[in-house]
């Protein structure tokens, strides 16, 4: 087993070298940083799905939360906004929100006042409606005001990006707690659909709350936690070298975060906690009858996984320096992570890391590869007199999605446990 | 009365059209779930490829110079549905049947269906690019306007020919499906298998045939829904990918496994989306005359802004899962 894993990782290393040789070192170094962030996200899914058997299809939502968090924390402070009426208006909206929340909680507790059955349902629905109207009445003018003045959004806090990554994890944890409370009682396919639905709600909110996130206008440039290539260039390093140095620095930081996460969750997996998790995954009824708190543990693991996703999403946004809510798509940000974990091997952390790097490399090289193939076929067909293939550029970009689908269907058919499967240790 | 006609134009017609499309998609999803016990994500791609098949056929018709009194999209629909059903059967044979034979869990089938989604999506984009197409490039989209001044409205009642045909075709196919499920031997076998697959098998029902029939019905209805959606708006490669979640919401709200629930859920979600973004000021404007000055209606008074239209379906979905996970018609429990 170890030999096979080493062989696969060796093959991956050769593949990376090959990609670096053909497509150039600057391109490959960028992709490697992204691959490290994706590996962190895949680890997050691996604990949710591989350890806990939870079907999270809302990864895109957590990545967006992480991206928003790092934007908000690390984007430069905007004094003009803080001097305007904006904060006061937002404060009133927050008060309205709190008042609405109190109203809803009050309605939910109305059985203490003797309201029962249909009367209570009506009270709860009415409370939700009134709370929503009160909140909208305050937030709408605040949003309109902020969007009309200054930069059109609240700006950032100007803190260190690594703090933003931490905040991304915290924000994801908070949202995961709420989602987990709502959805974790559901059966697998319902959970999948519910989480997709919630991630779409998160996307709609982040995309359209222009006052907070600047929406489709995008925020950039977001600062790096390590020196930028421009700073190396100012120090006298030449173009390509400065790119490599800066990205190398980022890669080191990303790999360090990945290493810490990997170490922590491997320790947890090997301990009693991990055994309990596998017991719950394999037979939650038996685990519950042994006195394990199944819902509580599942909520725990859902939150842990989401934290890693939030941090990974924040790292990605930090690296590309732009937060563009409309660039988030379920294919690129949810399904690809699933392919990574399934191909790599659900339940095995090294498998998840391997799958993440492999699939990300495949995803980025399938476009140039498809273009080369199309060019070849086009050359051949035009010399045979059948005419060339039109629009090779846009067509080859679409091949990535096809390759992704092909890889997952082949993996499910021929290696359903993944390339580096989970090792079940049996103590004699 | 102008306000009433405006309401009908904006909400009743639009909601019914959207609801019909959701319902047709949701029936397929709910039938597949009932028989095969997995959430079939690739349904969106069955819809989109069905629409592209119909588009190619319609283009062929106009190239051969065949002129039809109703939009060509509807004329080619039976042929397209047949091809869509074959496509669904082929996908099942190629991707899901081997996994089922191995005894894979429903979750694996769900992931496989996502793989199929990605592959078909990639292929469609490979051949048709990312642009959008219209069924009405060579023929005009006929718009019916009914003068409503007789009942005191300044606005006419407006709907397009495809919209009218769409509602008609949906009604006919739903009634046909109803008779199939309740009267025919095969339909009864399908319902029996949805109730209890093992019991159906031991009582001599040909389960393999039932599975095939399920795919034929689901594929044909998905093709119909996709074509109608493309006739109403425009045809593009992510046509149905974007609405697969509202369709799932419709199937769950109606109760997974319940064909009638899917219809009810589809119409419910369609109308809810339309009503949620509807600007009530347009209808309530006459009230401004009797309301005091401080209570005049604002220019827009919609429950949610238009950008959040699709979100309405997800909110309904989450609330359903919380409050009544079996859906309106008591489908499979969560």
Boltz contact constraints between the chains, C-beta under 6 A:
constraints:
  - contact:
      token1: [A, 186]
      token2: [B, 334]
      max_distance: 6.0
  - contact:
      token1: [A, 187]
      token2: [B, 334]
      max_distance: 6.0
  - contact:
      token1: [A, 188]
      token2: [B, 107]
      max_distance: 6.0
  - contact:
      token1: [A, 189]
      token2: [B, 39]
      max_distance: 6.0
  - contact:
      token1: [A, 189]
      token2: [B, 110]
      max_distance: 6.0
  - contact:
      token1: [A, 190]
      token2: [B, 334]
      max_distance: 6.0
  - contact:
      token1: [A, 193]
      token2: [B, 248]
      max_distance: 6.0
  - contact:
      token1: [A, 194]
      token2: [B, 321]
      max_distance: 6.0
  - contact:
      token1: [A, 196]
      token2: [B, 245]
      max_distance: 6.0
  - contact:
      token1: [A, 197]
      token2: [B, 245]
      max_distance: 6.0
  - contact:
      token1: [A, 197]
      token2: [B, 314]
      max_distance: 6.0
  - contact:
      token1: [A, 197]
      token2: [B, 317]
      max_distance: 6.0
  - contact:
      token1: [A, 200]
      token2: [B, 314]
      max_distance: 6.0
  - contact:
      token1: [A, 201]
      token2: [B, 311]
      max_distance: 6.0
  - contact:
      token1: [A, 201]
      token2: [B, 314]
      max_distance: 6.0
  - contact:
      token1: [A, 204]
      token2: [B, 308]
      max_distance: 6.0
  - contact:
      token1: [A, 204]
      token2: [B, 311]
      max_distance: 6.0
  - contact:
      token1: [A, 208]
      token2: [B, 307]
      max_distance: 6.0
  - contact:
      token1: [A, 335]
      token2: [B, 114]
      max_distance: 6.0
  - contact:
      token1: [A, 391]
      token2: [B, 129]
      max_distance: 6.0
  - contact:
      token1: [A, 394]
      token2: [B, 129]
      max_distance: 6.0
  - contact:
      token1: [A, 395]
      token2: [B, 126]
      max_distance: 6.0
  - contact:
      token1: [A, 398]
      token2: [B, 122]
      max_distance: 6.0
  - contact:
      token1: [A, 398]
      token2: [B, 125]
      max_distance: 6.0
  - contact:
      token1: [A, 398]
      token2: [B, 126]
      max_distance: 6.0
  - contact:
      token1: [A, 401]
      token2: [B, 118]
      max_distance: 6.0
  - contact:
      token1: [A, 401]
      token2: [B, 121]
      max_distance: 6.0
  - contact:
      token1: [A, 401]
      token2: [B, 122]
      max_distance: 6.0
  - contact:
      token1: [A, 402]
      token2: [B, 119]
      max_distance: 6.0
  - contact:
      token1: [A, 402]
      token2: [B, 122]
      max_distance: 6.0
  - contact:
      token1: [A, 404]
      token2: [B, 118]
      max_distance: 6.0
  - contact:
      token1: [A, 405]
      token2: [B, 115]
      max_distance: 6.0
  - contact:
      token1: [A, 405]
      token2: [B, 118]
      max_distance: 6.0
  - contact:
      token1: [A, 405]
      token2: [B, 119]
      max_distance: 6.0
  - contact:
      token1: [A, 406]
      token2: [B, 119]
      max_distance: 6.0
  - contact:
      token1: [A, 408]
      token2: [B, 115]
      max_distance: 6.0
  - contact:
      token1: [A, 409]
      token2: [B, 115]
      max_distance: 6.0
  - contact:
      token1: [A, 412]
      token2: [B, 112]
      max_distance: 6.0
